[in-house]
Amino acid sequence: MLGEVSPNSAAIWLRTEKSMEVTLQVSPLEKPEEITTQKFKTDEKSDFTIIARSQNLAPDKHYRYLITAGETKAEGFFTTTGPARKNKSLRMVYGYGYNTKENKMDPTTSIFVEMAKRKADAVFFLGDFPYTTRGARKEIHAGTKELREVIGFKELTRSTPTYGIYDDHDFGPNDCDGTHEFADEALLAFKEYWPNPSYGLPNDKGNYCSQVIGDVEFFLLDGRYPARMKEKTALGKTQFAWLCKGLKKSKSRYKVLVSGTQFGRAKRDGWAGENYVAERDRIFSFINDNGISGVIGISGDVHRNDIYKLPIGKNRFFYDFTPGALSRESRTPPNPLPTAMIYSYGKKDDVNLFGEIEFYPATKKDVAIVFRSFSGKNGLIHEHTLSPADLNLE
């Protein structure tokens, strides 16, 4: 699986079935003879996984990578980011919540096959991927391996930069915070299987990080490990300060808060519930008070396709886009819709869904982003467009 790709580096994740010598070769397509070689050995300590990080690459260049493990070979391709990327539109696909027992698609295909058809520039998985009961390390290992063997997953992620966060079910028990007994195991398992840019800060454990792709900066949030319901915080003091600092100094046209839970749904582990709503409102106030433009949210958790338009200041709104779950029975939309919810879709028999957002460059004056919701059964379900004015962009 291809993970983080930056102007000068790329992360590649792999797993072997037993302890093996592994060779990774990376070469630019323009000069295939210029091969950089790294050798690794997998072992049981990390469940035979490796995250290989190829360094000293050139920006805006096309590369091929080749993995050799015994008689097995696998290749993939990637393009480093760089200045040229800012002038192009960016398409990302994302999803959450895959339960193999609820999948309704024909066994010869999958929702990952449908996601791959969109030819996205990046893939994000927003948690509940896989489902566990306790968040114990071996549970997460087993569930993750099962998911990654689903047809289409390798094809989707082999050459598309792939990023992840966890939510409650792939971190611990339902609606949990970071006080549960297997929290450290869950974080360790995440770091073994997801080749993100980084994981928290040296003085603050978690899986949060940021990634710039073109003119978009993604802030992947950890709302579980540092979360303490009794203390009314989802992010903890350090991550909260990190997020505010990152939003303020970001030079990207768009800033995306990537969350496992919705920003508008009032539940005990959700951003609008009594435990975390005050912290959410402090984030909104910071965005408004500092005149930060182009900020949206993407989220998971609810097993339904929702769009929230949340007020954050005078004539300013925060939009949160939640696609339906990748493989879960959909929830019926509330009736009537809450004031801040401007769209909702969920049908019991439509259980394989994902989302897409296309970000347009500043040269396109009438459209900023387009959100699309797709179903494995019914194709394109909904499309929602935001203008530059909607996001307070000049």
Secondary structure, DSSP 8 states (H G I E B T S, - for coil): -EEEE-SS-EEEEEE-SSS-EEEEEEEESS-TT--EEEEEE--GGGTTEEEEEE-S--TT-EEEEEEEETTEEEEEEEE---GGGGGS-EEEEEE--B-TTT--S-TT--HHHHHHTT--SEEEEES--S--SS--HHHHHHHHHHHHTSTTHHHHHSSS-EEEE--STTTSSTT--TTSTTHHHHHHHHHHH---S--SBTTB-SS-EEEEETTEEEEE---STT-BTTTTBSSHHHHHHHHHHHHHH---SEEEEE-SS-SS--STTSTTSTTTHHHHHHHHHHHHHTT--SEEEE--SSSSEEEEEEEEETTEEEEEEE---SBS------SS--TTEEEEE--TT---EEEEEEE--TT-SS-SEEEEEEETTTEEEEEEEE-TGGGT--
